[in-house]
Amino acid sequence: MASIVDANFKSNKNYCSKECEREVLPQRFCEACDERLERNNTMGHHVSYFPEEVVTVCRSCHNRIHMDDSFCPELTPPREEIDRFSG
């Protein structure tokens, strides 16, 4: 029975919460602002270069992360990694 319910939720895009939808449709929300991502408004953003770890964010948040050090510092790689990657 649960699989029928799960299939109906998936096909109708009705979920009990954002957390539930995240589990079914990973990478559908911006990791910075938690807003739903539109296909043409997504960016891969490095959280770490060594090892490589990329999260999906909206374009607006991606720009803010790179322009404002105080915006989502948890999504910014350590300075040493940035220098090592850029150097």
VOBA-1610 file (N, C-alpha, C; in pm, whole numbers, padded with zeros to 5 digits, always signed):
BEGIN
Met+00082-00121+00000Met+00000+00000+00000Met+00086+00126+00000Ala+00196+00125+00073Ala+00280+00243+00081Ala+00335+00282-00056Ser+00368+00185-00140Ser+00423+00219-00271Ser+00319+00288-00359Ile+00192+00254-00345Ile+00087+00321-00422Ile+00074+00466-00376Val+00076+00486-00245Val+00069+00621-00190Val+00190+00701-00234Asp+00310+00642-00223Asp+00431+00711-00266Asp+00425+00748-00413Ala+00377+00657-00496Ala+00367+00684-00640Ala+00270+00798-00666Asn+00158+00801-00593Asn+00062+00909-00612Asn+00121+01043-00570Phe+00191+01045-00459Phe+00255+01170-00416Phe+00354+01218-00520Lys+00436+01128-00572Lys+00536+01165-00670Lys+00472+01217-00798Ser+00371+01148-00847Ser+00311+01188-00974Ser+00233+01319-00961Asn+00175+01344-00845Asn+00098+01467-00825Asn+00182+01581-00768Lys+00304+01551-00731Lys+00394+01650-00671Lys+00333+01712-00546Asn+00265+01630-00470Asn+00210+01673-00341Asn+00289+01604-00231Tyr+00345+01681-00143Tyr+00427+01625-00036Tyr+00382+01683+00096Cys+00405+01608+00202Cys+00360+01651+00334Cys+00445+01766+00388Ser+00568+01782+00339Ser+00656+01889+00385Ser+00770+01906+00286Lys+00846+02015+00301Lys+00963+02035+00216Lys+01066+01925+00242Glu+01079+01883+00367Glu+01174+01778+00401Glu+01139+01648+00329Cys+01011+01617+00326Cys+00965+01496+00257Cys+00994+01507+00107Glu+00967+01621+00050Glu+00992+01640-00093Glu+01141+01631-00123Arg+01224+01685-00035Arg+01369+01678-00053Arg+01416+01533-00062Glu+01360+01447+00021Glu+01401+01307+00021Glu+01362+01239-00110Val+01249+01275-00164Val+01201+01213-00288Val+01269+01276-00409Leu+01286+01405-00408Leu+01346+01478-00520Leu+01469+01555-00473Pro+01581+01488-00451Pro+01700+01558-00403Pro+01745+01665-00503Gln+01811+01765-00451Gln+01866+01875-00530Gln+01758+01958-00600Arg+01641+01968-00541Arg+01534+02048-00598Arg+01517+02180-00525Phe+01598+02200-00420Phe+01591+02322-00342Phe+01730+02381-00330Cys+01738+02511-00329Cys+01865+02581-00312Cys+01920+02551-00173Glu+02047+02514-00168Glu+02110+02483-00039Glu+02128+02609+00046Ala+02120+02727-00013Ala+02141+02851+00061Ala+02010+02912+00111Cys+01914+02927+00022Cys+01789+02997+00061Cys+01671+02903+00078Asp+01686+02776+00041Asp+01583+02675+00057Asp+01463+02694-00035Glu+01477+02778-00136Glu+01368+02797-00232Glu+01376+02688-00339Arg+01261+02658-00398Arg+01256+02558-00505Arg+01341+02606-00622Leu+01418+02515-00678Leu+01504+02547-00792Leu+01429+02526-00923Glu+01443+02619-01012Glu+01393+02605-01148Glu+01508+02554-01234Arg+01477+02474-01331Arg+01580+02409-01412Arg+01682+02508-01470Asn+01638+02624-01514Asn+01727+02721-01578Asn+01787+02820-01479Asn+01770+02795-01350Asn+01819+02890-01248Asn+01907+02820-01146Thr+01981+02717-01188Thr+02064+02643-01094Thr+02211+02658-01125Met+02290+02648-01020Met+02436+02655-01033Met+02495+02549-00941Gly+02602+02487-00986Gly+02679+02401-00898Gly+02778+02490-00823His+02786+02474-00693His+02876+02556-00612His+02966+02466-00529His+03097+02490-00536His+03191+02411-00457His+03185+02451-00310Val+03158+02353-00226Val+03166+02371-00082Val+03306+02331-00037Ser+03365+02240-00113Ser+03501+02193-00087Ser+03564+02156-00221Tyr+03694+02181-00233Tyr+03766+02141-00353Tyr+03844+02012-00331Phe+03886+01989-00207Phe+03970+01874-00171Phe+03916+01809-00046Pro+03833+01708-00053Pro+03780+01646-00174Pro+03672+01734-00236Glu+03647+01713-00363Glu+03547+01794-00433Glu+03407+01763-00381Glu+03338+01869-00341Glu+03198+01857-00298Glu+03123+01977-00355Val+03020+01948-00431Val+02942+02052-00498Val+02797+02042-00453Val+02737+02158-00423Val+02595+02163-00390Val+02525+02244-00498Thr+02394+02232-00503Thr+02315+02306-00601Thr+02251+02427-00534Val+02271+02542-00595Val+02214+02667-00544Val+02152+02744-00660Cys+02066+02839-00628Cys+02011+02926-00732Cys+02117+03029-00772Arg+02101+03086-00890Arg+02199+03183-00940Arg+02217+03302-00847Ser+02107+03351-00792Ser+02112+03466-00703Ser+02198+03436-00580Cys+02174+03322-00518Cys+02253+03285-00400Cys+02398+03259-00437His+02422+03199-00554His+02560+03174-00596His+02637+03305-00605Asn+02575+03405-00664Asn+02639+03537-00672Asn+02663+03595-00533Arg+02563+03585-00446Arg+02577+03639-00311Arg+02687+03567-00233Ile+02697+03436-00248Ile+02801+03361-00177Ile+02939+03412-00217His+02957+03442-00347His+03087+03488-00394His+03113+03636-00369Met+03008+03714-00349Met+03024+03858-00330Met+03020+03902-00183Asp+02957+03823-00098Asp+02935+03863+00041Asp+02983+03752+00134Asp+03099+03774+00197Asp+03158+03671+00282Asp+03069+03631+00399Ser+02976+03716+00436Ser+02890+03685+00550Ser+02765+03605+00511Phe+02740+03590+00380Phe+02623+03515+00334Phe+02660+03368+00321Cys+02597+03284+00399Cys+02617+03138+00396Cys+02764+03098+00406Pro+02832+03139+00510Pro+02974+03101+00522Pro+02995+02950+00525Glu+02891+02875+00567Glu+02903+02729+00571Glu+02911+02668+00431Leu+02879+02746+00328Leu+02887+02698+00190Leu+03012+02749+00118Thr+03101+02813+00192Thr+03224+02866+00134Thr+03341+02777+00170Pro+03418+02731+00071Pro+03535+02648+00103Pro+03635+02725+00188Pro+03715+02655+00266Pro+03819+02723+00343Pro+03914+02800+00252Arg+03963+02912+00298Arg+04052+03000+00221Arg+04171+02923+00163Glu+04227+02831+00242Glu+04342+02753+00195Glu+04307+02670+00071Glu+04186+02614+00070Glu+04143+02536-00046Glu+04123+02625-00168Ile+04064+02741-00146Ile+04042+02835-00257Ile+04177+02875-00317Asp+04274+02910-00232Asp+04406+02949-00281Asp+04475+02834-00353Arg+04465+02714-00297Arg+04526+02595-00358Arg+04463+02566-00494Phe+04330+02577-00502Phe+04258+02550-00627Phe+04290+02656-00732Ser+04296+02782-00690Ser+04320+02894-00782Ser+04464+02905-00824Gly+04552+02861-00737Gly+04696+02881-00757Gly+04754+02791-00854
//
